Amino acid sequence: MTIVVKFFGSLREEIGKSEVKLTAEQPLTVAQVWAQACDEAPLHHHIWTAVNMTYVDQNTLVQDGDEVAFFPPVTGGSDEN
C-alpha cells in the first residue's frame, strides 16, 4: 500500500521535507506513519493530524491511497483591538 504524507508550517521546516510517499505491507496507525516518515521521532500530542482532510487521532488506521497531513499548533493573531 502507498500513503502520501504531508507536513505543514513549522513542521515542514523542522523535518526538512514537505511530502513523503511511504509503502507498507499492512494498514498503519497515524503514529506509525509519523514514525516511518520522521525517522522514529516521537509524535507529540500537540501536533494535529488529518487523514484525507479530516482531523483524526494518532490511533486512526491509514489505508492504501490515503493522504496523511501533520500540522503544528495554530497560533497567531494580535493583542490589539
mmCIF file of the N, C-alpha and C atoms, coordinates in Angstrom:
data_MODEL
# 
_entry.id   MODEL 
# 
loop_
_atom_site.group_PDB 
_atom_site.id 
_atom_site.type_symbol 
_atom_site.label_atom_id 
_atom_site.label_alt_id 
_atom_site.label_comp_id 
_atom_site.label_asym_id 
_atom_site.label_entity_id 
_atom_site.label_seq_id 
_atom_site.pdbx_PDB_ins_code 
_atom_site.Cartn_x 
_atom_site.Cartn_y 
_atom_site.Cartn_z 
_atom_site.occupancy 
_atom_site.B_iso_or_equiv 
_atom_site.pdbx_formal_charge 
_atom_site.auth_seq_id 
_atom_site.auth_comp_id 
_atom_site.auth_asym_id 
_atom_site.auth_atom_id 
_atom_site.pdbx_PDB_model_num 
ATOM 1   N N  . MET A 1 1  ? 0.830   -1.177 0.000  1.00 0.00 ? 1  MET A N  1 
ATOM 2   C CA . MET A 1 1  ? 0.000   0.000  0.000  1.00 0.00 ? 1  MET A CA 1 
ATOM 3   C C  . MET A 1 1  ? 0.875   1.241  0.000  1.00 0.00 ? 1  MET A C  1 
ATOM 4   N N  . THR A 1 2  ? 0.360   2.313  -0.564 1.00 0.00 ? 2  THR A N  1 
ATOM 5   C CA . THR A 1 2  ? 1.087   3.577  -0.651 1.00 0.00 ? 2  THR A CA 1 
ATOM 6   C C  . THR A 1 2  ? 0.321   4.660  0.099  1.00 0.00 ? 2  THR A C  1 
ATOM 7   N N  . ILE A 1 3  ? 1.055   5.451  0.877  1.00 0.00 ? 3  ILE A N  1 
ATOM 8   C CA . ILE A 1 3  ? 0.485   6.537  1.673  1.00 0.00 ? 3  ILE A CA 1 
ATOM 9   C C  . ILE A 1 3  ? 1.260   7.808  1.353  1.00 0.00 ? 3  ILE A C  1 
ATOM 10  N N  . VAL A 1 4  ? 0.550   8.892  1.117  1.00 0.00 ? 4  VAL A N  1 
ATOM 11  C CA . VAL A 1 4  ? 1.184   10.198 0.913  1.00 0.00 ? 4  VAL A CA 1 
ATOM 12  C C  . VAL A 1 4  ? 1.154   10.939 2.245  1.00 0.00 ? 4  VAL A C  1 
ATOM 13  N N  . VAL A 1 5  ? 2.310   11.422 2.676  1.00 0.00 ? 5  VAL A N  1 
ATOM 14  C CA . VAL A 1 5  ? 2.435   12.125 3.952  1.00 0.00 ? 5  VAL A CA 1 
ATOM 15  C C  . VAL A 1 5  ? 2.859   13.560 3.662  1.00 0.00 ? 5  VAL A C  1 
ATOM 16  N N  . LYS A 1 6  ? 2.129   14.523 4.235  1.00 0.00 ? 6  LYS A N  1 
ATOM 17  C CA . LYS A 1 6  ? 2.440   15.939 4.033  1.00 0.00 ? 6  LYS A CA 1 
ATOM 18  C C  . LYS A 1 6  ? 2.687   16.624 5.372  1.00 0.00 ? 6  LYS A C  1 
ATOM 19  N N  . PHE A 1 7  ? 3.635   17.560 5.363  1.00 0.00 ? 7  PHE A N  1 
ATOM 20  C CA . PHE A 1 7  ? 3.992   18.328 6.549  1.00 0.00 ? 7  PHE A CA 1 
ATOM 21  C C  . PHE A 1 7  ? 3.753   19.802 6.257  1.00 0.00 ? 7  PHE A C  1 
ATOM 22  N N  . PHE A 1 8  ? 3.171   20.515 7.220  1.00 0.00 ? 8  PHE A N  1 
ATOM 23  C CA . PHE A 1 8  ? 2.823   21.913 7.021  1.00 0.00 ? 8  PHE A CA 1 
ATOM 24  C C  . PHE A 1 8  ? 3.451   22.807 8.080  1.00 0.00 ? 8  PHE A C  1 
ATOM 25  N N  . GLY A 1 9  ? 3.574   24.089 7.736  1.00 0.00 ? 9  GLY A N  1 
ATOM 26  C CA . GLY A 1 9  ? 4.052   25.098 8.674  1.00 0.00 ? 9  GLY A CA 1 
ATOM 27  C C  . GLY A 1 9  ? 5.449   24.821 9.182  1.00 0.00 ? 9  GLY A C  1 
ATOM 28  N N  . SER A 1 10 ? 5.658   25.077 10.454 1.00 0.00 ? 10 SER A N  1 
ATOM 29  C CA . SER A 1 10 ? 6.984   24.918 11.050 1.00 0.00 ? 10 SER A CA 1 
ATOM 30  C C  . SER A 1 10 ? 7.441   23.463 11.057 1.00 0.00 ? 10 SER A C  1 
ATOM 31  N N  . LEU A 1 11 ? 6.510   22.516 11.012 1.00 0.00 ? 11 LEU A N  1 
ATOM 32  C CA . LEU A 1 11 ? 6.913   21.104 10.942 1.00 0.00 ? 11 LEU A CA 1 
ATOM 33  C C  . LEU A 1 11 ? 7.688   20.826 9.666  1.00 0.00 ? 11 LEU A C  1 
ATOM 34  N N  . ARG A 1 12 ? 7.246   21.415 8.570  1.00 0.00 ? 12 ARG A N  1 
ATOM 35  C CA . ARG A 1 12 ? 7.932   21.234 7.288  1.00 0.00 ? 12 ARG A CA 1 
ATOM 36  C C  . ARG A 1 12 ? 9.377   21.712 7.404  1.00 0.00 ? 12 ARG A C  1 
ATOM 37  N N  . GLU A 1 13 ? 9.580   22.832 8.084  1.00 0.00 ? 13 GLU A N  1 
ATOM 38  C CA . GLU A 1 13 ? 10.929  23.367 8.254  1.00 0.00 ? 13 GLU A CA 1 
ATOM 39  C C  . GLU A 1 13 ? 11.758  22.494 9.193  1.00 0.00 ? 13 GLU A C  1 
ATOM 40  N N  . GLU A 1 14 ? 11.163  22.038 10.288 1.00 0.00 ? 14 GLU A N  1 
ATOM 41  C CA . GLU A 1 14 ? 11.880  21.206 11.254 1.00 0.00 ? 14 GLU A CA 1 
ATOM 42  C C  . GLU A 1 14 ? 12.296  19.874 10.649 1.00 0.00 ? 14 GLU A C  1 
ATOM 43  N N  . ILE A 1 15 ? 11.402  19.268 9.879  1.00 0.00 ? 15 ILE A N  1 
ATOM 44  C CA . ILE A 1 15 ? 11.651  17.945 9.313  1.00 0.00 ? 15 ILE A CA 1 
ATOM 45  C C  . ILE A 1 15 ? 12.487  18.034 8.041  1.00 0.00 ? 15 ILE A C  1 
ATOM 46  N N  . GLY A 1 16 ? 12.377  19.150 7.346  1.00 0.00 ? 16 GLY A N  1 
ATOM 47  C CA . GLY A 1 16 ? 13.169  19.346 6.145  1.00 0.00 ? 16 GLY A CA 1 
ATOM 48  C C  . GLY A 1 16 ? 12.562  18.767 4.883  1.00 0.00 ? 16 GLY A C  1 
ATOM 49  N N  . LYS A 1 17 ? 11.274  18.475 4.925  1.00 0.00 ? 17 LYS A N  1 
ATOM 50  C CA . LYS A 1 17 ? 10.588  17.977 3.729  1.00 0.00 ? 17 LYS A CA 1 
ATOM 51  C C  . LYS A 1 17 ? 9.116   18.342 3.820  1.00 0.00 ? 17 LYS A C  1 
ATOM 52  N N  . SER A 1 18 ? 8.487   18.488 2.668  1.00 0.00 ? 18 SER A N  1 
ATOM 53  C CA . SER A 1 18 ? 7.069   18.845 2.657  1.00 0.00 ? 18 SER A CA 1 
ATOM 54  C C  . SER A 1 18 ? 6.179   17.654 2.355  1.00 0.00 ? 18 SER A C  1 
ATOM 55  N N  . GLU A 1 19 ? 6.722   16.643 1.677  1.00 0.00 ? 19 GLU A N  1 
ATOM 56  C CA . GLU A 1 19 ? 5.912   15.480 1.314  1.00 0.00 ? 19 GLU A CA 1 
ATOM 57  C C  . GLU A 1 19 ? 6.791   14.247 1.199  1.00 0.00 ? 19 GLU A C  1 
ATOM 58  N N  . VAL A 1 20 ? 6.232   13.116 1.629  1.00 0.00 ? 20 VAL A N  1 
ATOM 59  C CA . VAL A 1 20 ? 6.910   11.827 1.557  1.00 0.00 ? 20 VAL A CA 1 
ATOM 60  C C  . VAL A 1 20 ? 5.890   10.798 1.099  1.00 0.00 ? 20 VAL A C  1 
ATOM 61  N N  . LYS A 1 21 ? 6.321   9.835  0.315  1.00 0.00 ? 21 LYS A N  1 
ATOM 62  C CA . LYS A 1 21 ? 5.461   8.697  -0.028 1.00 0.00 ? 21 LYS A CA 1 
ATOM 63  C C  . LYS A 1 21 ? 6.014   7.475  0.684  1.00 0.00 ? 21 LYS A C  1 
ATOM 64  N N  . LEU A 1 22 ? 5.142   6.808  1.445  1.00 0.00 ? 22 LEU A N  1 
ATOM 65  C CA . LEU A 1 22 ? 5.528   5.601  2.167  1.00 0.00 ? 22 LEU A CA 1 
ATOM 66  C C  . LEU A 1 22 ? 4.858   4.394  1.537  1.00 0.00 ? 22 LEU A C  1 
ATOM 67  N N  . THR A 1 23 ? 5.518   3.260  1.644  1.00 0.00 ? 23 THR A N  1 
ATOM 68  C CA . THR A 1 23 ? 4.886   1.998  1.271  1.00 0.00 ? 23 THR A CA 1 
ATOM 69  C C  . THR A 1 23 ? 4.865   1.115  2.507  1.00 0.00 ? 23 THR A C  1 
ATOM 70  N N  . ALA A 1 24 ? 3.807   0.341  2.641  1.00 0.00 ? 24 ALA A N  1 
ATOM 71  C CA . ALA A 1 24 ? 3.652   -0.546 3.796  1.00 0.00 ? 24 ALA A CA 1 
ATOM 72  C C  . ALA A 1 24 ? 2.945   -1.815 3.352  1.00 0.00 ? 24 ALA A C  1 
ATOM 73  N N  . GLU A 1 25 ? 3.179   -2.881 4.067  1.00 0.00 ? 25 GLU A N  1 
ATOM 74  C CA . GLU A 1 25 ? 2.550   -4.167 3.771  1.00 0.00 ? 25 GLU A CA 1 
ATOM 75  C C  . GLU A 1 25 ? 1.132   -4.256 4.317  1.00 0.00 ? 25 GLU A C  1 
ATOM 76  N N  . GLN A 1 26 ? 0.855   -3.482 5.381  1.00 0.00 ? 26 GLN A N  1 
ATOM 77  C CA . GLN A 1 26 ? -0.453  -3.547 6.043  1.00 0.00 ? 26 GLN A CA 1 
ATOM 78  C C  . GLN A 1 26 ? -0.842  -2.154 6.524  1.00 0.00 ? 26 GLN A C  1 
ATOM 79  N N  . PRO A 1 27 ? -2.099  -1.964 6.902  1.00 0.00 ? 27 PRO A N  1 
ATOM 80  C CA . PRO A 1 27 ? -2.507  -0.646 7.411  1.00 0.00 ? 27 PRO A CA 1 
ATOM 81  C C  . PRO A 1 27 ? -1.669  -0.229 8.625  1.00 0.00 ? 27 PRO A C  1 
ATOM 82  N N  . LEU A 1 28 ? -1.401  1.064  8.707  1.00 0.00 ? 28 LEU A N  1 
ATOM 83  C CA . LEU A 1 28 ? -0.633  1.639  9.806  1.00 0.00 ? 28 LEU A CA 1 
ATOM 84  C C  . LEU A 1 28 ? -1.495  2.651  10.545 1.00 0.00 ? 28 LEU A C  1 
ATOM 85  N N  . THR A 1 29 ? -1.168  2.888  11.812 1.00 0.00 ? 29 THR A N  1 
ATOM 86  C CA . THR A 1 29 ? -1.809  3.990  12.524 1.00 0.00 ? 29 THR A CA 1 
ATOM 87  C C  . THR A 1 29 ? -1.128  5.293  12.100 1.00 0.00 ? 29 THR A C  1 
ATOM 88  N N  . VAL A 1 30 ? -1.774  6.404  12.390 1.00 0.00 ? 30 VAL A N  1 
ATOM 89  C CA . VAL A 1 30 ? -1.180  7.710  12.106 1.00 0.00 ? 30 VAL A CA 1 
ATOM 90  C C  . VAL A 1 30 ? 0.163   7.835  12.824 1.00 0.00 ? 30 VAL A C  1 
ATOM 91  N N  . ALA A 1 31 ? 0.248   7.367  14.060 1.00 0.00 ? 31 ALA A N  1 
ATOM 92  C CA . ALA A 1 31 ? 1.503   7.428  14.816 1.00 0.00 ? 31 ALA A CA 1 
ATOM 93  C C  . ALA A 1 31 ? 2.599   6.612  14.130 1.00 0.00 ? 31 ALA A C  1 
ATOM 94  N N  . GLN A 1 32 ? 2.259   5.452  13.578 1.00 0.00 ? 32 GLN A N  1 
ATOM 95  C CA . GLN A 1 32 ? 3.241   4.637  12.862 1.00 0.00 ? 32 GLN A CA 1 
ATOM 96  C C  . GLN A 1 32 ? 3.687   5.308  11.563 1.00 0.00 ? 32 GLN A C  1 
ATOM 97  N N  . VAL A 1 33 ? 2.764   5.974  10.895 1.00 0.00 ? 33 VAL A N  1 
ATOM 98  C CA . VAL A 1 33 ? 3.117   6.725  9.685  1.00 0.00 ? 33 VAL A CA 1 
ATOM 99  C C  . VAL A 1 33 ? 4.131   7.810  10.043 1.00 0.00 ? 33 VAL A C  1 
ATOM 100 N N  . TRP A 1 34 ? 3.848   8.564  11.113 1.00 0.00 ? 34 TRP A N  1 
ATOM 101 C CA . TRP A 1 34 ? 4.774   9.602  11.575 1.00 0.00 ? 34 TRP A CA 1 
ATOM 102 C C  . TRP A 1 34 ? 6.155   9.003  11.846 1.00 0.00 ? 34 TRP A C  1 
ATOM 103 N N  . ALA A 1 35 ? 6.199   7.889  12.581 1.00 0.00 ? 35 ALA A N  1 
ATOM 104 C CA . ALA A 1 35 ? 7.475   7.270  12.944 1.00 0.00 ? 35 ALA A CA 1 
ATOM 105 C C  . ALA A 1 35 ? 8.278   6.889  11.703 1.00 0.00 ? 35 ALA A C  1 
ATOM 106 N N  . GLN A 1 36 ? 7.617   6.317  10.710 1.00 0.00 ? 36 GLN A N  1 
ATOM 107 C CA . GLN A 1 36 ? 8.326   5.925  9.487  1.00 0.00 ? 36 GLN A CA 1 
ATOM 108 C C  . GLN A 1 36 ? 8.774   7.142  8.685  1.00 0.00 ? 36 GLN A C  1 
ATOM 109 N N  . ALA A 1 37 ? 7.945   8.155  8.618  1.00 0.00 ? 37 ALA A N  1 
ATOM 110 C CA . ALA A 1 37 ? 8.267   9.339  7.820  1.00 0.00 ? 37 ALA A CA 1 
ATOM 111 C C  . ALA A 1 37 ? 9.302   10.233 8.498  1.00 0.00 ? 37 ALA A C  1 
ATOM 112 N N  . CYS A 1 38 ? 9.397   10.148 9.825  1.00 0.00 ? 38 CYS A N  1 
ATOM 113 C CA . CYS A 1 38 ? 10.251  11.067 10.590 1.00 0.00 ? 38 CYS A CA 1 
ATOM 114 C C  . CYS A 1 38 ? 11.357  10.352 11.343 1.00 0.00 ? 38 CYS A C  1 
ATOM 115 N N  . ASP A 1 39 ? 11.809  9.235  10.818 1.00 0.00 ? 39 ASP A N  1 
ATOM 116 C CA . ASP A 1 39 ? 12.939  8.518  11.413 1.00 0.00 ? 39 ASP A CA 1 
ATOM 117 C C  . ASP A 1 39 ? 12.752  8.227  12.896 1.00 0.00 ? 39 ASP A C  1 
ATOM 118 N N  . GLU A 1 40 ? 11.575  7.737  13.248 1.00 0.00 ? 40 GLU A N  1 
ATOM 119 C CA . GLU A 1 40 ? 11.256  7.300  14.612 1.00 0.00 ? 40 GLU A CA 1 
ATOM 120 C C  . GLU A 1 40 ? 11.149  8.429  15.632 1.00 0.00 ? 40 GLU A C  1 
ATOM 121 N N  . ALA A 1 41 ? 11.074  9.677  15.200 1.00 0.00 ? 41 ALA A N  1 
ATOM 122 C CA . ALA A 1 41 ? 10.861  10.785 16.143 1.00 0.00 ? 41 ALA A CA 1 
ATOM 123 C C  . ALA A 1 41 ? 9.486   10.620 16.786 1.00 0.00 ? 41 ALA A C  1 
ATOM 124 N N  . PRO A 1 42 ? 9.347   10.929 18.076 1.00 0.00 ? 42 PRO A N  1 
ATOM 125 C CA . PRO A 1 42 ? 8.039   10.781 18.724 1.00 0.00 ? 42 PRO A CA 1 
ATOM 126 C C  . PRO A 1 42 ? 7.016   11.778 18.180 1.00 0.00 ? 42 PRO A C  1 
ATOM 127 N N  . LEU A 1 43 ? 5.773   11.334 18.075 1.00 0.00 ? 43 LEU A N  1 
ATOM 128 C CA . LEU A 1 43 ? 4.671   12.196 17.642 1.00 0.00 ? 43 LEU A CA 1 
ATOM 129 C C  . LEU A 1 43 ? 4.069   12.832 18.885 1.00 0.00 ? 43 LEU A C  1 
ATOM 130 N N  . HIS A 1 44 ? 4.305   14.110 19.076 1.00 0.00 ? 44 HIS A N  1 
ATOM 131 C CA . HIS A 1 44 ? 3.813   14.808 20.256 1.00 0.00 ? 44 HIS A CA 1 
ATOM 132 C C  . HIS A 1 44 ? 2.312   15.056 20.161 1.00 0.00 ? 44 HIS A C  1 
ATOM 133 N N  . HIS A 1 45 ? 1.653   15.070 21.304 1.00 0.00 ? 45 HIS A N  1 
ATOM 134 C CA . HIS A 1 45 ? 0.196   15.219 21.344 1.00 0.00 ? 45 HIS A CA 1 
ATOM 135 C C  . HIS A 1 45 ? -0.283  16.562 20.802 1.00 0.00 ? 45 HIS A C  1 
ATOM 136 N N  . HIS A 1 46 ? 0.588   17.571 20.774 1.00 0.00 ? 46 HIS A N  1 
ATOM 137 C CA . HIS A 1 46 ? 0.158   18.891 20.302 1.00 0.00 ? 46 HIS A CA 1 
ATOM 138 C C  . HIS A 1 46 ? 0.151   19.013 18.775 1.00 0.00 ? 46 HIS A C  1 
ATOM 139 N N  . ILE A 1 47 ? 0.677   18.023 18.067 1.00 0.00 ? 47 ILE A N  1 
ATOM 140 C CA . ILE A 1 47 ? 0.673   18.053 16.600 1.00 0.00 ? 47 ILE A CA 1 
ATOM 141 C C  . ILE A 1 47 ? -0.683  17.581 16.104 1.00 0.00 ? 47 ILE A C  1 
ATOM 142 N N  . TRP A 1 48 ? -1.294  18.359 15.236 1.00 0.00 ? 48 TRP A N  1 
ATOM 143 C CA . TRP A 1 48 ? -2.592  17.994 14.665 1.00 0.00 ? 48 TRP A CA 1 
ATOM 144 C C  . TRP A 1 48 ? -2.379  17.043 13.503 1.00 0.00 ? 48 TRP A C  1 
ATOM 145 N N  . THR A 1 49 ? -3.300  16.090 13.363 1.00 0.00 ? 49 THR A N  1 
ATOM 146 C CA . THR A 1 49 ? -3.200  15.120 12.276 1.00 0.00 ? 49 THR A CA 1 
ATOM 147 C C  . THR A 1 49 ? -4.515  15.045 11.516 1.00 0.00 ? 49 THR A C  1 
ATOM 148 N N  . ALA A 1 50 ? -4.404  14.805 10.221 1.00 0.00 ? 50 ALA A N  1 
ATOM 149 C CA . ALA A 1 50 ? -5.592  14.649 9.382  1.00 0.00 ? 50 ALA A CA 1 
ATOM 150 C C  . ALA A 1 50 ? -5.342  13.527 8.382  1.00 0.00 ? 50 ALA A C  1 
ATOM 151 N N  . VAL A 1 51 ? -6.392  12.780 8.091  1.00 0.00 ? 51 VAL A N  1 
ATOM 152 C CA . VAL A 1 51 ? -6.354  11.772 7.037  1.00 0.00 ? 51 VAL A CA 1 
ATOM 153 C C  . VAL A 1 51 ? -7.428  12.160 6.033  1.00 0.00 ? 51 VAL A C  1 
ATOM 154 N N  . ASN A 1 52 ? -7.003  12.339 4.796  1.00 0.00 ? 52 ASN A N  1 
ATOM 155 C CA . ASN A 1 52 ? -7.922  12.746 3.726  1.00 0.00 ? 52 ASN A CA 1 
ATOM 156 C C  . ASN A 1 52 ? -8.729  13.985 4.118  1.00 0.00 ? 52 ASN A C  1 
ATOM 157 N N  . MET A 1 53 ? -8.031  14.957 4.703  1.00 0.00 ? 53 MET A N  1 
ATOM 158 C CA . MET A 1 53 ? -8.584  16.268 5.086  1.00 0.00 ? 53 MET A CA 1 
ATOM 159 C C  . MET A 1 53 ? -9.617  16.209 6.207  1.00 0.00 ? 53 MET A C  1 
ATOM 160 N N  . THR A 1 54 ? -9.596  15.145 7.012  1.00 0.00 ? 54 THR A N  1 
ATOM 161 C CA . THR A 1 54 ? -10.450 15.037 8.192  1.00 0.00 ? 54 THR A CA 1 
ATOM 162 C C  . THR A 1 54 ? -9.548  14.851 9.410  1.00 0.00 ? 54 THR A C  1 
ATOM 163 N N  . TYR A 1 55 ? -9.718  15.701 10.430 1.00 0.00 ? 55 TYR A N  1 
ATOM 164 C CA . TYR A 1 55 ? -8.890  15.582 11.627 1.00 0.00 ? 55 TYR A CA 1 
ATOM 165 C C  . TYR A 1 55 ? -9.159  14.256 12.330 1.00 0.00 ? 55 TYR A C  1 
ATOM 166 N N  . VAL A 1 56 ? -8.070  13.606 12.759 1.00 0.00 ? 56 VAL A N  1 
ATOM 167 C CA . VAL A 1 56 ? -8.149  12.291 13.395 1.00 0.00 ? 56 VAL A CA 1 
ATOM 168 C C  . VAL A 1 56 ? -7.169  12.239 14.560 1.00 0.00 ? 56 VAL A C  1 
ATOM 169 N N  . ASP A 1 57 ? -7.275  11.174 15.369 1.00 0.00 ? 57 ASP A N  1 
ATOM 170 C CA . ASP A 1 57 ? -6.297  10.998 16.438 1.00 0.00 ? 57 ASP A CA 1 
ATOM 171 C C  . ASP A 1 57 ? -5.164  10.087 15.950 1.00 0.00 ? 57 ASP A C  1 
ATOM 172 N N  . GLN A 1 58 ? -4.156  9.918  16.799 1.00 0.00 ? 58 GLN A N  1 
ATOM 173 C CA . GLN A 1 58 ? -2.950  9.186  16.421 1.00 0.00 ? 58 GLN A CA 1 
ATOM 174 C C  . GLN A 1 58 ? -3.166  7.687  16.244 1.00 0.00 ? 58 GLN A C  1 
ATOM 175 N N  . ASN A 1 59 ? -4.281  7.158  16.740 1.00 0.00 ? 59 ASN A N  1 
ATOM 176 C CA . ASN A 1 59 ? -4.547  5.723  16.637 1.00 0.00 ? 59 ASN A CA 1 
ATOM 177 C C  . ASN A 1 59 ? -5.383  5.354  15.417 1.00 0.00 ? 59 ASN A C  1 
ATOM 178 N N  . THR A 1 60 ? -5.750  6.332  14.609 1.00 0.00 ? 60 THR A N  1 
ATOM 179 C CA . THR A 1 60 ? -6.547  6.077  13.408 1.00 0.00 ? 60 THR A CA 1 
ATOM 180 C C  . THR A 1 60 ? -5.741  5.247  12.419 1.00 0.00 ? 60 THR A C  1 
ATOM 181 N N  . LEU A 1 61 ? -6.377  4.222  11.849 1.00 0.00 ? 61 LEU A N  1 
ATOM 182 C CA . LEU A 1 61 ? -5.715  3.402  10.834 1.00 0.00 ? 61 LEU A CA 1 
ATOM 183 C C  . LEU A 1 61 ? -5.749  4.101  9.484  1.00 0.00 ? 61 LEU A C  1 
ATOM 184 N N  . VAL A 1 62 ? -4.629  4.026  8.799  1.00 0.00 ? 62 VAL A N  1 
ATOM 185 C CA . VAL A 1 62 ? -4.472  4.620  7.478  1.00 0.00 ? 62 VAL A CA 1 
ATOM 186 C C  . VAL A 1 62 ? -4.504  3.495  6.451  1.00 0.00 ? 62 VAL A C  1 
ATOM 187 N N  . GLN A 1 63 ? -5.218  3.728  5.363  1.00 0.00 ? 63 GLN A N  1 
ATOM 188 C CA . GLN A 1 63 ? -5.397  2.711  4.327  1.00 0.00 ? 63 GLN A CA 1 
ATOM 189 C C  . GLN A 1 63 ? -4.628  3.083  3.052  1.00 0.00 ? 63 GLN A C  1 
ATOM 190 N N  . ASP A 1 64 ? -4.559  2.147  2.139  1.00 0.00 ? 64 ASP A N  1 
ATOM 191 C CA . ASP A 1 64 ? -3.898  2.363  0.857  1.00 0.00 ? 64 ASP A CA 1 
ATOM 192 C C  . ASP A 1 64 ? -4.490  3.579  0.149  1.00 0.00 ? 64 ASP A C  1 
ATOM 193 N N  . GLY A 1 65 ? -3.623  4.463  -0.325 1.00 0.00 ? 65 GLY A N  1 
ATOM 194 C CA . GLY A 1 65 ? -4.061  5.638  -1.063 1.00 0.00 ? 65 GLY A CA 1 
ATOM 195 C C  . GLY A 1 65 ? -4.412  6.833  -0.208 1.00 0.00 ? 65 GLY A C  1 
ATOM 196 N N  . ASP A 1 66 ? -4.402  6.682  1.114  1.00 0.00 ? 66 ASP A N  1 
ATOM 197 C CA . ASP A 1 66 ? -4.744  7.803  1.991  1.00 0.00 ? 66 ASP A CA 1 
ATOM 198 C C  . ASP A 1 66 ? -3.658  8.875  1.967  1.00 0.00 ? 66 ASP A C  1 
ATOM 199 N N  . GLU A 1 67 ? -4.082  10.104 2.273  1.00 0.00 ? 67 GLU A N  1 
ATOM 200 C CA . GLU A 1 67 ? -3.168  11.221 2.448  1.00 0.00 ? 67 GLU A CA 1 
ATOM 201 C C  . GLU A 1 67 ? -3.195  11.608 3.922  1.00 0.00 ? 67 GLU A C  1 
ATOM 202 N N  . VAL A 1 68 ? -2.034  11.592 4.552  1.00 0.00 ? 68 VAL A N  1 
ATOM 203 C CA . VAL A 1 68 ? -1.912  11.936 5.967  1.00 0.00 ? 68 VAL A CA 1 
ATOM 204 C C  . VAL A 1 68 ? -1.184  13.274 6.060  1.00 0.00 ? 68 VAL A C  1 
ATOM 205 N N  . ALA A 1 69 ? -1.751  14.194 6.830  1.00 0.00 ? 69 ALA A N  1 
ATOM 206 C CA . ALA A 1 69 ? -1.149  15.516 6.984  1.00 0.00 ? 69 ALA A CA 1 
ATOM 207 C C  . ALA A 1 69 ? -0.870  15.785 8.455  1.00 0.00 ? 69 ALA A C  1 
ATOM 208 N N  . PHE A 1 70 ? 0.266   16.425 8.708  1.00 0.00 ? 70 PHE A N  1 
ATOM 209 C CA . PHE A 1 70 ? 0.669   16.803 10.058 1.00 0.00 ? 70 PHE A CA 1 
ATOM 210 C C  . PHE A 1 70 ? 0.821   18.320 10.114 1.00 0.00 ? 70 PHE A C  1 
ATOM 211 N N  . PHE A 1 71 ? 0.210   18.926 11.156 1.00 0.00 ? 71 PHE A N  1 
ATOM 212 C CA . PHE A 1 71 ? 0.189   20.376 11.313 1.00 0.00 ? 71 PHE A CA 1 
ATOM 213 C C  . PHE A 1 71 ? 0.709   20.757 12.692 1.00 0.00 ? 71 PHE A C  1 
ATOM 214 N N  . PRO A 1 72 ? 1.467   21.858 12.784 1.00 0.00 ? 72 PRO A N  1 
ATOM 215 C CA . PRO A 1 72 ? 1.826   22.366 14.104 1.00 0.00 ? 72 PRO A CA 1 
ATOM 216 C C  . PRO A 1 72 ? 0.604   23.037 14.718 1.00 0.00 ? 72 PRO A C  1 
ATOM 217 N N  . PRO A 1 73 ? 0.624   23.274 16.025 1.00 0.00 ? 73 PRO A N  1 
ATOM 218 C CA . PRO A 1 73 ? -0.488  24.005 16.635 1.00 0.00 ? 73 PRO A CA 1 
ATOM 219 C C  . PRO A 1 73 ? -0.615  25.384 15.995 1.00 0.00 ? 73 PRO A C  1 
ATOM 220 N N  . VAL A 1 74 ? -1.828  25.852 15.864 1.00 0.00 ? 74 VAL A N  1 
ATOM 221 C CA . VAL A 1 74 ? -2.073  27.152 15.247 1.00 0.00 ? 74 VAL A CA 1 
ATOM 222 C C  . VAL A 1 74 ? -1.949  28.237 16.309 1.00 0.00 ? 74 VAL A C  1 
ATOM 223 N N  . THR A 1 75 ? -1.161  29.242 16.005 1.00 0.00 ? 75 THR A N  1 
ATOM 224 C CA . THR A 1 75 ? -1.024  30.398 16.890 1.00 0.00 ? 75 THR A CA 1 
ATOM 225 C C  . THR A 1 75 ? -1.030  31.649 16.033 1.00 0.00 ? 75 THR A C  1 
ATOM 226 N N  . GLY A 1 76 ? -1.086  32.748 16.670 1.00 0.00 ? 76 GLY A N  1 
ATOM 227 C CA . GLY A 1 76 ? -1.014  33.998 15.916 1.00 0.00 ? 76 GLY A CA 1 
ATOM 228 C C  . GLY A 1 76 ? -2.089  34.953 16.350 1.00 0.00 ? 76 GLY A C  1 
ATOM 229 N N  . GLY A 1 77 ? -2.294  35.935 15.539 1.00 0.00 ? 77 GLY A N  1 
ATOM 230 C CA . GLY A 1 77 ? -3.273  36.955 15.869 1.00 0.00 ? 77 GLY A CA 1 
ATOM 231 C C  . GLY A 1 77 ? -2.592  38.145 16.502 1.00 0.00 ? 77 GLY A C  1 
ATOM 232 N N  . SER A 1 78 ? -3.395  39.010 17.013 1.00 0.00 ? 78 SER A N  1 
ATOM 233 C CA . SER A 1 78 ? -2.880  40.247 17.582 1.00 0.00 ? 78 SER A CA 1 
ATOM 234 C C  . SER A 1 78 ? -3.604  40.551 18.885 1.00 0.00 ? 78 SER A C  1 
ATOM 235 N N  . ASP A 1 79 ? -2.877  41.167 19.793 1.00 0.00 ? 79 ASP A N  1 
ATOM 236 C CA . ASP A 1 79 ? -3.485  41.598 21.048 1.00 0.00 ? 79 ASP A CA 1 
ATOM 237 C C  . ASP A 1 79 ? -4.202  42.929 20.889 1.00 0.00 ? 79 ASP A C  1 
ATOM 238 N N  . GLU A 1 80 ? -3.995  43.587 19.752 1.00 0.00 ? 80 GLU A N  1 
ATOM 239 C CA . GLU A 1 80 ? -4.615  44.889 19.524 1.00 0.00 ? 80 GLU A CA 1 
ATOM 240 C C  . GLU A 1 80 ? -6.080  44.724 19.166 1.00 0.00 ? 80 GLU A C  1 
ATOM 241 N N  . ASN A 1 81 ? -6.907  45.602 19.679 1.00 0.00 ? 81 ASN A N  1 
ATOM 242 C CA . ASN A 1 81 ? -8.342  45.564 19.363 1.00 0.00 ? 81 ASN A CA 1 
ATOM 243 C C  . ASN A 1 81 ? -8.717  46.639 18.399 1.00 0.00 ? 81 ASN A C  1 
# 
